[in-house]
């Protein structure tokens, strides 16, 4: 396999991964920021308070966008197979 083809595959894989995780990370960041502002306003400094809403938010986003994320992964894999870029 030529180095140019391998670099193209890696570039597409990284781009696909970033597109798949961006909504999850963005929503988790938004929830974390909201909880941090709430903690600062109420002066509650409980460390575990930030984790539960983030976990719930990530699970909710995965539940809502899981099909879309899976479609992206399947599309990328099918494109690799159809172009004959996977050796097995």
DSSP file (Angstrom, degrees, kcal/mol; ACC not computed):
  #  RESIDUE AA STRUCTURE BP1 BP2  ACC     N-H-->O    O-->H-N    N-H-->O    O-->H-N    TCO  KAPPA ALPHA  PHI   PSI    X-CA   Y-CA   Z-CA
    1    1 A X              0   0    0      0, 0.0     2,-0.1     0, 0.0    84,-0.0   0.000 360.0 360.0 360.0 131.3    0.0    0.0    0.0
    2    2 A X     >  -     0   0    0      1,-0.1     4,-2.1     4,-0.0     3,-0.3  -0.386 360.0-123.0 -70.8 146.0    1.4    3.4   -1.0
    3    3 A X  H  > S+     0   0    0      1,-0.2     4,-2.5     2,-0.2     5,-0.2   0.844 111.2  57.4 -59.2 -33.3    2.1    5.9    1.8
    4    4 A X  H  > S+     0   0    0      2,-0.2     4,-1.9     1,-0.2    -1,-0.2   0.901 107.4  46.5 -64.5 -40.2   -0.2    8.4    0.1
    5    5 A X  H  > S+     0   0    0     -3,-0.3     4,-2.4     2,-0.2    -2,-0.2   0.916 112.2  50.7 -67.9 -42.5   -3.1    6.1    0.2
    6    6 A X  H  X S+     0   0    0     -4,-2.1     4,-2.5     1,-0.2    -2,-0.2   0.911 110.4  49.2 -62.2 -42.3   -2.5    5.2    3.8
    7    7 A X  H  X S+     0   0    0     -4,-2.5     4,-2.4     1,-0.2    -1,-0.2   0.878 109.9  51.8 -64.6 -36.8   -2.3    8.9    4.7
    8    8 A X  H  X S+     0   0    0     -4,-1.9     4,-2.4     2,-0.2    -2,-0.2   0.909 110.1  48.8 -64.6 -42.2   -5.5    9.5    2.9
    9    9 A X  H  X S+     0   0    0     -4,-2.4     4,-2.5     2,-0.2    -2,-0.2   0.932 112.7  47.8 -62.7 -45.5   -7.2    6.7    4.8
   10   10 A X  H  X S+     0   0    0     -4,-2.5     4,-2.6     2,-0.2     5,-0.2   0.893 111.1  51.1 -63.7 -39.4   -5.9    8.0    8.1
   11   11 A X  H  X S+     0   0    0     -4,-2.4     4,-2.3     1,-0.2    -1,-0.2   0.930 112.7  45.2 -63.2 -45.1   -7.1   11.5    7.3
   12   12 A X  H  X S+     0   0    0     -4,-2.4     4,-2.5     2,-0.2    -2,-0.2   0.879 112.5  52.1 -65.9 -37.6  -10.6   10.4    6.4
   13   13 A X  H  X S+     0   0    0     -4,-2.5     4,-2.5     2,-0.2    -2,-0.2   0.926 111.3  45.9 -65.1 -44.6  -10.7    8.2    9.5
   14   14 A X  H  X S+     0   0    0     -4,-2.6     4,-2.4     2,-0.2    -2,-0.2   0.905 113.2  50.2 -65.3 -40.5   -9.7   11.1   11.8
   15   15 A X  H  X S+     0   0    0     -4,-2.3     4,-2.1    -5,-0.2    -2,-0.2   0.917 112.0  47.7 -62.7 -43.2  -12.2   13.4   10.1
   16   16 A X  H  X S+     0   0    0     -4,-2.5     4,-2.1     2,-0.2    -2,-0.2   0.906 111.5  50.2 -64.6 -42.2  -15.0   10.8   10.5
   17   17 A X  H  X S+     0   0    0     -4,-2.5     4,-2.3     1,-0.2     5,-0.2   0.921 110.2  49.8 -63.2 -43.9  -14.1   10.2   14.1
   18   18 A X  H  X S+     0   0    0     -4,-2.4     4,-1.5     1,-0.2    -1,-0.2   0.890 111.0  49.2 -63.0 -38.8  -14.2   13.9   14.9
   19   19 A X  H  X S+     0   0    0     -4,-2.1     4,-0.6     1,-0.2    -1,-0.2   0.884 112.0  49.8 -66.3 -37.2  -17.6   14.3   13.2
   20   20 A X  H  < S+     0   0    0     -4,-2.1     4,-0.4     1,-0.2    -2,-0.2   0.881 117.9  36.7 -70.5 -38.0  -19.0   11.4   15.2
   21   21 A X  H  X S+     0   0    0     -4,-2.3     4,-2.8     1,-0.2     5,-0.3   0.612  93.5  87.1 -93.2 -11.4  -17.8   12.6   18.6
   22   22 A X  H  X S+     0   0    0     -4,-1.5     4,-2.7     1,-0.2     5,-0.2   0.910  90.2  46.5 -57.7 -46.8  -18.3   16.3   18.1
   23   23 A X  H  X S+     0   0    0     -4,-0.6     4,-2.3     2,-0.2     5,-0.2   0.900 114.5  48.5 -64.1 -36.9  -22.0   16.3   19.2
   24   24 A X  H  > S+     0   0    0     -4,-0.4     4,-2.3     2,-0.2    -2,-0.2   0.953 116.0  41.8 -66.4 -49.2  -21.3   14.2   22.3
   25   25 A X  H  X S+     0   0    0     -4,-2.8     4,-2.5     2,-0.2    -2,-0.2   0.891 114.9  51.6 -66.3 -39.1  -18.3   16.3   23.4
   26   26 A X  H  X S+     0   0    0     -4,-2.7     4,-2.3    -5,-0.3    -1,-0.2   0.925 112.3  44.5 -63.9 -44.9  -20.1   19.6   22.7
   27   27 A X  H  X S+     0   0    0     -4,-2.3     4,-2.4    -5,-0.2    -1,-0.2   0.894 113.6  50.9 -68.5 -38.2  -23.2   18.6   24.6
   28   28 A X  H  X S+     0   0    0     -4,-2.3     4,-2.6    -5,-0.2    -2,-0.2   0.894 110.3  50.1 -63.8 -39.9  -21.1   17.3   27.5
   29   29 A X  H  X S+     0   0    0     -4,-2.5     4,-2.4     2,-0.2    -2,-0.2   0.911 110.5  49.8 -63.7 -42.4  -19.1   20.5   27.5
   30   30 A X  H  X S+     0   0    0     -4,-2.3     4,-2.2     2,-0.2    -2,-0.2   0.912 112.8  46.0 -63.4 -43.7  -22.3   22.6   27.6
   31   31 A X  H  X S+     0   0    0     -4,-2.4     4,-2.6     2,-0.2     5,-0.2   0.911 112.6  50.9 -66.5 -41.8  -23.7   20.5   30.5
   32   32 A X  H  X S+     0   0    0     -4,-2.6     4,-2.3     1,-0.2    -2,-0.2   0.898 110.7  48.7 -62.1 -40.7  -20.4   20.7   32.4
   33   33 A X  H  X S+     0   0    0     -4,-2.4     4,-2.4     2,-0.2    -1,-0.2   0.909 111.4  49.9 -64.6 -42.2  -20.3   24.5   31.9
   34   34 A X  H  X S+     0   0    0     -4,-2.2     4,-2.3     2,-0.2    -2,-0.2   0.918 112.3  46.8 -62.8 -44.2  -23.9   24.8   33.1
   35   35 A X  H  X S+     0   0    0     -4,-2.6     4,-2.7     2,-0.2    -1,-0.2   0.893 111.5  52.1 -65.5 -39.1  -23.2   22.7   36.2
   36   36 A X  H  X S+     0   0    0     -4,-2.3     4,-2.4     2,-0.2    -2,-0.2   0.908 110.2  47.8 -64.3 -41.7  -20.0   24.7   37.0
   37   37 A X  H  X S+     0   0    0     -4,-2.4     4,-2.4     2,-0.2    -2,-0.2   0.913 112.2  50.2 -63.9 -42.0  -21.9   28.0   36.8
   38   38 A X  H  X S+     0   0    0     -4,-2.3     4,-2.2     1,-0.2     6,-0.3   0.915 111.2  48.6 -61.3 -43.2  -24.6   26.5   39.0
   39   39 A X  H  X>S+     0   0    0     -4,-2.7     4,-1.3     1,-0.2     5,-1.0   0.890 111.8  49.3 -64.9 -38.8  -22.0   25.4   41.5
   40   40 A X  H  <5S+     0   0    0     -4,-2.4    -1,-0.2     2,-0.2    -2,-0.2   0.886 112.3  47.9 -67.8 -37.9  -20.3   28.8   41.5
   41   41 A X  H  <5S+     0   0    0     -4,-2.4    -2,-0.2     1,-0.2    -1,-0.2   0.890 122.0  33.9 -70.5 -38.4  -23.6   30.6   42.0
   42   42 A X  H  <5S-     0   0    0     -4,-2.2    -1,-0.2    -5,-0.2    -2,-0.2   0.508 102.2-128.7 -95.3  -5.1  -24.7   28.4   44.9
   43   43 A X  T  <5 +     0   0    0     -4,-1.3     2,-0.7     1,-0.2    -3,-0.2   0.784  54.8 150.9  58.3  31.5  -21.2   27.8   46.3
   44   44 A X      < -     0   0    0     -5,-1.0    -1,-0.2    -6,-0.3    -2,-0.1  -0.845  24.0-175.2 -89.3 119.3  -21.7   24.0   46.3
   45   45 A X        +     0   0    0     -2,-0.7     2,-0.5    -3,-0.1    -1,-0.1  -0.174  25.0 145.9-111.7  40.3  -18.3   22.5   45.8
   46   46 A X    >   -     0   0    0      1,-0.2     3,-0.6     2,-0.0     4,-0.4  -0.672  38.1-154.3 -78.5 123.2  -19.3   18.8   45.5
   47   47 A X  T >  S+     0   0    0     -2,-0.5     3,-0.8     1,-0.2     4,-0.4   0.845  90.6  52.9 -68.8 -34.8  -16.9   17.1   43.1
   48   48 A X  T >> S+     0   0    0      1,-0.2     4,-1.2     2,-0.2     3,-0.6   0.634  88.1  81.2 -78.9 -11.9  -19.3   14.4   42.1
   49   49 A X  H <> S+     0   0    0     -3,-0.6     4,-0.8     1,-0.2    -1,-0.2   0.812  90.1  52.6 -63.7 -29.5  -22.1   16.8   41.2
   50   50 A X  H <> S+     0   0    0     -3,-0.8     4,-1.1    -4,-0.4    -1,-0.2   0.764 103.2  58.2 -77.9 -24.9  -20.6   17.5   37.8
   51   51 A X  H <> S+     0   0    0     -3,-0.6     4,-2.6    -4,-0.4     5,-0.2   0.910  97.7  54.9 -77.0 -42.3  -20.3   13.8   36.7
   52   52 A X  H  X S+     0   0    0     -4,-1.2     4,-2.5     1,-0.2     5,-0.2   0.932 109.7  45.4 -62.6 -48.5  -23.9   12.6   37.0
   53   53 A X  H  X S+     0   0    0     -4,-0.8     4,-2.5     1,-0.2    -1,-0.2   0.884 113.8  51.3 -63.0 -34.9  -25.4   15.3   34.6
   54   54 A X  H  X S+     0   0    0     -4,-1.1     4,-2.7     2,-0.2    -2,-0.2   0.918 110.3  48.0 -66.3 -42.2  -22.6   14.7   32.1
   55   55 A X  H  X S+     0   0    0     -4,-2.6     4,-2.5     2,-0.2     5,-0.2   0.926 113.4  47.6 -63.7 -43.9  -23.1   11.0   32.1
   56   56 A X  H  X S+     0   0    0     -4,-2.5     4,-2.3    -5,-0.2    -2,-0.2   0.913 112.6  49.9 -62.4 -42.1  -26.9   11.5   31.6
   57   57 A X  H  X S+     0   0    0     -4,-2.5     4,-2.5    -5,-0.2    -2,-0.2   0.914 111.2  48.3 -63.9 -43.3  -26.2   14.0   28.9
   58   58 A X  H  X S+     0   0    0     -4,-2.7     4,-2.6     1,-0.2    -2,-0.2   0.919 112.8  48.1 -64.5 -43.1  -23.8   11.7   27.0
   59   59 A X  H  X S+     0   0    0     -4,-2.5     4,-2.3     2,-0.2    -1,-0.2   0.890 111.7  50.5 -64.2 -38.4  -26.2    8.8   27.3
   60   60 A X  H  X S+     0   0    0     -4,-2.3     4,-2.5     2,-0.2    -2,-0.2   0.925 111.7  46.9 -64.8 -44.7  -29.1   11.0   26.0
   61   61 A X  H  X S+     0   0    0     -4,-2.5     4,-3.2     2,-0.2     5,-0.2   0.907 112.5  50.1 -64.8 -40.9  -27.0   12.2   23.0
   62   62 A X  H  X S+     0   0    0     -4,-2.6     4,-1.3     1,-0.2    -1,-0.2   0.890 111.5  49.2 -63.5 -37.9  -26.0    8.6   22.3
   63   63 A X  H  < S+     0   0    0     -4,-2.3     4,-0.3    -5,-0.2    -2,-0.2   0.911 118.4  38.9 -66.1 -41.6  -29.6    7.5   22.4
   64   64 A X  H  < S+     0   0    0     -4,-2.5    -2,-0.2     1,-0.2     4,-0.2   0.881 130.7  26.5 -77.4 -38.6  -30.7   10.3   20.1
   65   65 A X  H  X S+     0   0    0     -4,-3.2     4,-2.5    -5,-0.2     5,-0.2   0.302  88.1 104.4-109.9   8.0  -27.8   10.3   17.7
   66   66 A X  H  X S+     0   0    0     -4,-1.3     4,-2.4     1,-0.2     5,-0.2   0.875  81.9  50.8 -59.4 -39.4  -26.6    6.7   17.9
   67   67 A X  H  > S+     0   0    0     -4,-0.3     4,-2.3     2,-0.2    -1,-0.2   0.902 111.3  47.8 -65.1 -41.4  -28.2    5.7   14.6
   68   68 A X  H  > S+     0   0    0      2,-0.2     4,-2.0     1,-0.2    -2,-0.2   0.904 112.3  49.4 -65.5 -41.6  -26.6    8.7   12.8
   69   69 A X  H  X S+     0   0    0     -4,-2.5     4,-2.0     1,-0.2    -2,-0.2   0.914 111.8  48.8 -63.9 -42.6  -23.2    7.9   14.4
   70   70 A X  H  X S+     0   0    0     -4,-2.4     4,-2.7    -5,-0.2     5,-0.2   0.890 108.3  54.3 -65.2 -38.8  -23.5    4.2   13.4
   71   71 A X  H  X S+     0   0    0     -4,-2.3     4,-2.6     1,-0.2    -1,-0.2   0.902 107.8  50.1 -61.0 -41.2  -24.5    5.3    9.8
   72   72 A X  H  X S+     0   0    0     -4,-2.0     4,-2.2     2,-0.2    -1,-0.2   0.922 112.4  46.7 -62.6 -43.5  -21.3    7.4    9.5
   73   73 A X  H  X S+     0   0    0     -4,-2.0     4,-2.3     2,-0.2    -2,-0.2   0.913 114.4  46.6 -65.9 -42.7  -19.1    4.5   10.7
   74   74 A X  H  X S+     0   0    0     -4,-2.7     4,-2.9     2,-0.2     5,-0.2   0.896 111.6  51.8 -66.6 -39.9  -20.8    2.0    8.4
   75   75 A X  H  X S+     0   0    0     -4,-2.6     4,-2.1    -5,-0.2    -2,-0.2   0.909 110.8  47.8 -62.9 -42.7  -20.5    4.4    5.5
   76   76 A X  H  X S+     0   0    0     -4,-2.2     4,-1.9     2,-0.2    -2,-0.2   0.928 114.4  46.2 -64.0 -44.9  -16.8    4.9    6.1
   77   77 A X  H  X S+     0   0    0     -4,-2.3     4,-2.3     1,-0.2    -2,-0.2   0.912 112.1  50.4 -65.3 -42.6  -16.2    1.2    6.4
   78   78 A X  H  X S+     0   0    0     -4,-2.9     4,-2.9     1,-0.2    -1,-0.2   0.876 108.3  53.4 -63.6 -36.7  -18.2    0.4    3.3
   79   79 A X  H  X S+     0   0    0     -4,-2.1     4,-1.8     2,-0.2    -1,-0.2   0.897 108.7  49.4 -64.9 -39.4  -16.3    3.1    1.3
   80   80 A X  H  <>S+     0   0    0     -4,-1.9     5,-2.4     2,-0.2     6,-0.7   0.920 114.4  45.0 -63.7 -43.2  -13.0    1.4    2.4
   81   81 A X  H ><5S+     0   0    0     -4,-2.3     3,-1.1     1,-0.2    -2,-0.2   0.911 112.5  50.2 -67.3 -42.6  -14.3   -2.0    1.3
   82   82 A X  H 3<5S+     0   0    0     -4,-2.9    -1,-0.2     1,-0.3    -2,-0.2   0.823 110.4  49.5 -69.5 -29.9  -15.7   -0.8   -2.0
   83   83 A X  T 3<5S-     0   0    0     -4,-1.8    -1,-0.3    -5,-0.2    -2,-0.2   0.468 112.1-120.5 -86.0  -0.6  -12.5    1.0   -3.0
   84   84 A X  T < 5S+     0   0    0     -3,-1.1    -3,-0.2    -4,-0.3    -2,-0.1   0.789  73.1 131.4  70.2  28.2  -10.5   -2.1   -2.2
   85   85 A X      < +     0   0    0     -5,-2.4     2,-0.6    -6,-0.2    -4,-0.2   0.602  50.3  78.8 -90.0 -11.8   -8.4   -0.3    0.4
   86   86 A X  S    S-     0   0    0     -6,-0.7    -2,-0.0     1,-0.1    -1,-0.0  -0.872  73.9-148.1 -97.6 124.1   -8.9   -3.0    3.1
   87   87 A X              0   0    0     -2,-0.6    -1,-0.1     1,-0.2    -2,-0.0   0.615 360.0 360.0 -72.6 -11.5   -6.5   -5.9    2.4
   88   88 A X              0   0    0      0, 0.0    -1,-0.2     0, 0.0    -2,-0.0   0.427 360.0 360.0-121.8 360.0   -8.8   -8.7    3.8
